[in-house]
């Protein structure tokens, strides 16, 4: 189970190992950052999610 990059909680997995949340990429980087559904609800835009990753 992956952990959220913002709050470090475990992310629930759905059918076929899909996570309940989203994956965020930094521009110019190939690193994937999983984000949980709760953090996705708190921070609506991609820019807000990227700001919280730093």
N, CA and C atoms as a LAMMPS dump frame, in Angstrom:
ITEM: TIMESTEP
0
ITEM: NUMBER OF ATOMS
162
ITEM: BOX BOUNDS ff ff ff
-5.0000000000000000e+02 5.0000000000000000e+02
-5.0000000000000000e+02 5.0000000000000000e+02
-5.0000000000000000e+02 5.0000000000000000e+02
ITEM: ATOMS id mol type element x y z
1 1 1 N 0.832 -1.188 0
2 1 2 C 0 0 0
3 1 3 C 0.871 1.243 0
4 2 1 N 0.604 2.164 -0.91
5 2 2 C 1.389 3.401 -0.937
6 2 3 C 0.974 4.34 0.192
7 3 1 N 1.858 5.279 0.513
8 3 2 C 1.57 6.291 1.52
9 3 3 C 1.439 7.646 0.843
10 4 1 N 0.616 8.488 1.411
11 4 2 C 0.413 9.839 0.9
12 4 3 C 1.698 10.642 1.08
13 5 1 N 2.079 11.389 0.068
14 5 2 C 3.297 12.197 0.125
15 5 3 C 3.127 13.436 0.992
16 6 1 N 1.899 13.808 1.305
17 6 2 C 1.652 15.012 2.096
18 6 3 C 1.453 14.669 3.573
19 7 1 N 0.532 13.748 3.882
20 7 2 C 0.202 13.456 5.281
21 7 3 C 0.76 12.124 5.773
22 8 1 N 1.353 11.331 4.919
23 8 2 C 1.986 10.038 5.239
24 8 3 C 1.02 8.972 5.729
25 9 1 N -0.266 9.13 5.454
26 9 2 C -1.238 8.077 5.769
27 9 3 C -1.251 7.061 4.642
28 10 1 N -1.628 5.83 4.98
29 10 2 C -1.733 4.802 3.948
30 10 3 C -2.928 5.103 3.055
31 11 1 N -2.755 4.853 1.754
32 11 2 C -3.806 5.116 0.786
33 11 3 C -4.519 3.808 0.481
34 12 1 N -5.839 3.827 0.544
35 12 2 C -6.625 2.634 0.236
36 12 3 C -6.522 2.303 -1.239
37 13 1 N -6.516 1.005 -1.533
38 13 2 C -6.465 0.567 -2.923
39 13 3 C -7.832 0.058 -3.338
40 14 1 N -8.177 0.332 -4.576
41 14 2 C -9.43 -0.116 -5.15
42 14 3 C -9.167 -1.354 -5.998
43 15 1 N -10.096 -1.701 -6.822
44 15 2 C -10.004 -2.85 -7.719
45 15 3 C -8.792 -2.721 -8.644
46 16 1 N -8.073 -3.795 -8.869
47 16 2 C -6.894 -3.866 -9.744
48 16 3 C -5.777 -2.925 -9.302
49 17 1 N -5.579 -2.792 -7.996
50 17 2 C -4.48 -2.016 -7.4
51 17 3 C -4.489 -0.542 -7.766
52 18 1 N -5.642 0.023 -8.061
53 18 2 C -5.763 1.463 -8.279
54 18 3 C -5.896 2.12 -6.912
55 19 1 N -5.252 3.278 -6.731
56 19 2 C -5.317 3.942 -5.439
57 19 3 C -6.521 4.874 -5.382
58 20 1 N -7.015 5.076 -4.155
59 20 2 C -8.122 6.007 -3.953
60 20 3 C -7.519 7.373 -3.672
61 21 1 N -7.228 8.083 -4.744
62 21 2 C -6.563 9.37 -4.67
63 21 3 C -6.053 9.732 -6.045
64 22 1 N -4.884 10.364 -6.081
65 22 2 C -4.321 10.782 -7.349
66 22 3 C -2.805 10.661 -7.315
67 23 1 N -2.2 10.745 -8.475
68 23 2 C -0.751 10.764 -8.621
69 23 3 C -0.376 12.128 -9.187
70 24 1 N 0.593 12.798 -8.55
71 24 2 C 1.029 14.127 -8.98
72 24 3 C 2.475 14.02 -9.443
73 25 1 N 2.798 14.671 -10.556
74 25 2 C 4.157 14.749 -11.084
75 25 3 C 4.637 16.185 -11.005
76 26 1 N 5.886 16.377 -10.57
77 26 2 C 6.476 17.706 -10.627
78 26 3 C 6.913 17.968 -12.056
79 27 1 N 6.818 19.202 -12.527
80 27 2 C 7.244 19.508 -13.894
81 27 3 C 8.737 19.225 -14.077
82 28 1 N 9.066 18.513 -15.135
83 28 2 C 10.451 18.193 -15.425
84 28 3 C 11.004 17.014 -14.653
85 29 1 N 10.162 16.316 -13.908
86 29 2 C 10.599 15.179 -13.114
87 29 3 C 9.745 13.975 -13.448
88 30 1 N 10.328 12.794 -13.353
89 30 2 C 9.555 11.586 -13.63
90 30 3 C 9.088 10.912 -12.343
91 31 1 N 9.385 11.506 -11.19
92 31 2 C 8.985 10.947 -9.914
93 31 3 C 7.489 11.11 -9.708
94 32 1 N 6.847 10.036 -9.237
95 32 2 C 5.419 10.07 -8.964
96 32 3 C 5.195 10.276 -7.471
97 33 1 N 4.245 11.135 -7.134
98 33 2 C 3.895 11.416 -5.754
99 33 3 C 2.438 11.057 -5.531
100 34 1 N 2.14 9.967 -4.826
101 34 2 C 0.743 9.629 -4.55
102 34 3 C 0.166 10.557 -3.489
103 35 1 N -1.077 10.958 -3.687
104 35 2 C -1.772 11.848 -2.758
105 35 3 C -3.106 11.206 -2.41
106 36 1 N -3.444 11.154 -1.12
107 36 2 C -4.68 10.507 -0.685
108 36 3 C -5.905 11.36 -1.027
109 37 1 N -7.068 10.738 -0.927
110 37 2 C -8.319 11.387 -1.277
111 37 3 C -8.618 12.562 -0.347
112 38 1 N -8.263 12.434 0.947
113 38 2 C -8.534 13.512 1.908
114 38 3 C -7.7 14.756 1.6
115 39 1 N -6.423 14.559 1.288
116 39 2 C -5.569 15.699 0.929
117 39 3 C -5.993 16.295 -0.407
118 40 1 N -6.481 15.45 -1.297
119 40 2 C -6.956 15.934 -2.587
120 40 3 C -8.189 16.815 -2.405
121 41 1 N -9.04 16.498 -1.415
122 41 2 C -10.212 17.332 -1.137
123 41 3 C -9.801 18.654 -0.497
124 42 1 N -8.757 18.648 0.362
125 42 2 C -8.305 19.87 1.02
126 42 3 C -7.677 20.841 0.029
127 43 1 N -6.812 20.313 -0.832
128 43 2 C -6.064 21.136 -1.772
129 43 3 C -6.592 20.854 -3.171
130 44 1 N -7.387 21.751 -3.689
131 44 2 C -8.156 21.514 -4.909
132 44 3 C -7.327 21.509 -6.187
133 45 1 N -6.315 22.384 -6.293
134 45 2 C -5.59 22.506 -7.548
135 45 3 C -4.251 21.775 -7.488
136 46 1 N -3.703 21.511 -8.655
137 46 2 C -2.407 20.839 -8.74
138 46 3 C -1.302 21.707 -8.14
139 47 1 N -1.401 23.026 -8.293
140 47 2 C -0.403 23.929 -7.757
141 47 3 C -0.371 23.886 -6.23
142 48 1 N -1.554 23.792 -5.603
143 48 2 C -1.608 23.677 -4.145
144 48 3 C -1.008 22.362 -3.671
145 49 1 N -1.278 21.269 -4.399
146 49 2 C -0.701 19.971 -4.028
147 49 3 C 0.813 19.996 -4.151
148 50 1 N 1.327 20.587 -5.231
149 50 2 C 2.776 20.663 -5.418
150 50 3 C 3.438 21.542 -4.347
151 51 1 N 2.761 22.59 -3.909
152 51 2 C 3.306 23.463 -2.874
153 51 3 C 3.413 22.715 -1.549
154 52 1 N 2.49 21.836 -1.258
155 52 2 C 2.512 21.079 0.002
156 52 3 C 3.536 19.94 -0.029
157 53 1 N 3.984 19.52 -1.195
158 53 2 C 4.981 18.467 -1.285
159 53 3 C 6.36 18.943 -0.849
160 54 1 N 6.655 20.213 -0.999
161 54 2 C 7.985 20.746 -0.668
162 54 3 C 8.191 20.881 0.8
